[in-house]
Amino acid sequence: MKTVDFIVVGQGIAGTLLAFDLIEARKSVAIIDVNLKASATRVAAGMINPVGMKRCVPSHNSHLYFPKAIERYRQLEQKLDANFLKLKSILRLFSNKSLKNEWQIKFSNTNMDRYISRFFDDNTFSAFKDANGSAVVCPAAHIDLQTFLDKSREHFKTECLLLEERFDFSKFDPKEISYKFLKSNYIIFCEGFRIKDNPYFKTLPLSPTKGEVMTIRIPSLETFDKIISKGVYILPLGNHLYTVGATYNHTDITDELTSEGQAFLRDKISDILSVDFEVISSVAGVRPTVKDRKTLIGLHPNYHKIGVFNGLGTRGALQGPSLSAEFSAVLLGDQKNYQNIDNQRFTGFFGVFK
Ligand SMILES: Cc1cc2nc3c(=O)[nH]c(=O)nc-3n(C[C@H](O)[C@H](O)[C@H](O)COP(=O)(O)OP(=O)(O)OC[C@H]3O[C@@H](n4cnc5c(N)ncnc54)[C@H](O)[C@@H]3O)c2cc1C
């Protein structure tokens, strides 16, 4: 038997961040991940956007989450000797004059001037359909999540911390917290939407949302210094390539592309670009979204050594670093009351859904 302090199941953004936090607190960790297709983190575009673009409001806790995310990803870039984070502002194109008006009012009358750096006149950009003008949301950022996951995985492998297999619940003893040849003080499940197959947490109110993203090539536009947003986002990757996303589908949670999803993205791109584009490839993944849009973080009410870190929803890259830091502090015995680790709400799900 090998004994560790923590077993972490799942190496998406949730499991990766939590594993790093625990390791940096000098805890021994074993990570189990099977690298399943349709993992949200592998598919995600990686926008770190502190603003709700529809209503022009700061997203939940963004004044805390955004600086923490930038700081944490920069630290991990150093640790992994990699580059995956880029600060990039967002160009919000307005689809009509009343939307532009709403953004201008919010800029003048609310704290949104902290997030909007400037407005552009109508028809400023020849490559875009910006007849109703645009605004720049700043700061914002882009994280290349594939590189982040790959570099982290490489690191975990080199340190012999990673077990590449599907977690087999029939080999798990919840009283001993033992799994095959591993024995641990805690086990934390970070399986994204696949928590629906987890016997300990399948009653949590996860309501997964499938998303499709596309990579396109814009021959006449080598790159652009901002992420473009109007219904969907168009994210510059360099060398004429751009990621476009995303769709939202609550009924189909397969990793198959759909003709409706692809047509939706093409229509939206045509509504943004006034120049030609070609589709290079597309992928689909499933977001671990929750009915009440709050994360699912805590320990099982009946098995106090079994925990879950899930429900990062549509903004995993933004909120992941703060929430991982809070949860690891709780796991390490910090008694402070963290607003996101709300045990009463969390354990309530077991009473209601058991
Ligand atoms: C199309 C799309 C676009 C998105 N765009 C953005 C964006 O721009 N910005 C943003 O912040 N967020 C975005 N998101 C949301 C973001 O991707 C999620 O919030 C985040 O990735 C969730 O991470 P996770 O670690 O909880 O889950 P996942 O990334 O799904 O990771 C779960 C991991 O657990 C493993 N696993 C599962 N079951 C088992 C098992 N039984 N045994 C072993 N391993 C297992 C899987 O292999 C996987 O590696 C997007 C999501 C999608 C789908």
The ligand as a MOL file (V3000), in Angstrom:
LIG
                    3D

  0  0  0     0  0            999 V3000
M  V30 BEGIN CTAB
M  V30 COUNTS 53 58 0 0 0
M  V30 BEGIN ATOM
M  V30 1 C -17.3450 24.6530 -25.4600 0
M  V30 2 C -16.9110 25.1880 -24.1300 0
M  V30 3 C -16.3510 26.4620 -24.0540 0
M  V30 4 C -15.9300 26.9730 -22.8220 0
M  V30 5 N -15.3320 28.1910 -22.7830 0
M  V30 6 C -14.8600 28.6580 -21.6050 0
M  V30 7 C -14.1320 29.8750 -21.5610 0
M  V30 8 O -13.8660 30.5110 -22.5820 0
M  V30 9 N -13.7150 30.3270 -20.3220 0
M  V30 10 C -13.9620 29.6110 -19.1750 0
M  V30 11 O -13.5680 30.0460 -18.0940 0
M  V30 12 N -14.6260 28.4520 -19.1960 0
M  V30 13 C -15.0820 27.9610 -20.3900 0
M  V30 14 N -15.7450 26.7720 -20.4150 0
M  V30 15 C -16.0700 26.1200 -19.1330 0
M  V30 16 C -14.8430 25.3960 -18.5590 0
M  V30 17 O -14.3210 24.6040 -19.5670 0
M  V30 18 C -15.2590 24.5460 -17.3340 0
M  V30 19 O -15.7300 25.3820 -16.3220 0
M  V30 20 C -14.0660 23.7610 -16.7570 0
M  V30 21 O -13.2480 23.2760 -17.7760 0
M  V30 22 C -14.5450 22.6020 -15.8940 0
M  V30 23 O -13.4030 21.9090 -15.4730 0
M  V30 24 P -13.4630 20.5640 -14.6080 0
M  V30 25 O -12.0730 20.2690 -14.2210 0
M  V30 26 O -14.4860 20.6940 -13.5340 0
M  V30 27 O -14.0340 19.4410 -15.6060 0
M  V30 28 P -13.3590 18.7250 -16.8710 0
M  V30 29 O -12.5490 19.6830 -17.6530 0
M  V30 30 O -14.4630 18.0200 -17.5910 0
M  V30 31 O -12.3600 17.6720 -16.2590 0
M  V30 32 C -12.7660 16.4630 -15.6780 0
M  V30 33 C -11.6110 15.4760 -15.7480 0
M  V30 34 O -11.9910 14.3140 -15.0090 0
M  V30 35 C -11.6180 13.1670 -15.7330 0
M  V30 36 N -12.5250 12.0750 -15.3290 0
M  V30 37 C -13.8810 12.0860 -15.3040 0
M  V30 38 N -14.3650 10.9310 -14.8280 0
M  V30 39 C -13.2780 10.1700 -14.5090 0
M  V30 40 C -13.1150 8.8650 -13.9600 0
M  V30 41 N -14.1510 8.0910 -13.6040 0
M  V30 42 N -11.8460 8.3860 -13.7820 0
M  V30 43 C -10.7650 9.1590 -14.1130 0
M  V30 44 N -10.8760 10.4010 -14.6410 0
M  V30 45 C -12.1040 10.8960 -14.8290 0
M  V30 46 C -11.7200 13.5580 -17.2080 0
M  V30 47 O -10.8500 12.7760 -18.0030 0
M  V30 48 C -11.2670 15.0300 -17.1520 0
M  V30 49 O -9.8910 15.1470 -17.3630 0
M  V30 50 C -16.1290 26.2110 -21.6440 0
M  V30 51 C -16.6450 24.9180 -21.7220 0
M  V30 52 C -17.0270 24.4020 -22.9660 0
M  V30 53 C -17.5570 23.0000 -23.0360 0
M  V30 END ATOM
M  V30 BEGIN BOND
M  V30 1 1 1 2
M  V30 2 1 2 3
M  V30 3 2 2 52
M  V30 4 2 3 4
M  V30 5 1 4 5
M  V30 6 1 4 50
M  V30 7 2 5 6
M  V30 8 1 6 7
M  V30 9 1 6 13
M  V30 10 2 7 8
M  V30 11 1 7 9
M  V30 12 1 9 10
M  V30 13 2 10 11
M  V30 14 1 10 12
M  V30 15 2 12 13
M  V30 16 1 13 14
M  V30 17 1 14 15
M  V30 18 1 14 50
M  V30 19 1 15 16
M  V30 20 1 16 17
M  V30 21 1 16 18
M  V30 22 1 18 19
M  V30 23 1 18 20
M  V30 24 1 20 21
M  V30 25 1 20 22
M  V30 26 1 22 23
M  V30 27 1 23 24
M  V30 28 2 24 25
M  V30 29 1 24 26
M  V30 30 1 24 27
M  V30 31 1 27 28
M  V30 32 2 28 29
M  V30 33 1 28 30
M  V30 34 1 28 31
M  V30 35 1 31 32
M  V30 36 1 32 33
M  V30 37 1 33 34
M  V30 38 1 33 48
M  V30 39 1 34 35
M  V30 40 1 35 36
M  V30 41 1 35 46
M  V30 42 1 36 37
M  V30 43 1 36 45
M  V30 44 2 37 38
M  V30 45 1 38 39
M  V30 46 1 39 40
M  V30 47 2 39 45
M  V30 48 1 40 41
M  V30 49 2 40 42
M  V30 50 1 42 43
M  V30 51 2 43 44
M  V30 52 1 44 45
M  V30 53 1 46 47
M  V30 54 1 46 48
M  V30 55 1 48 49
M  V30 56 2 50 51
M  V30 57 1 51 52
M  V30 58 1 52 53
M  V30 END BOND
M  V30 END CTAB
M  END
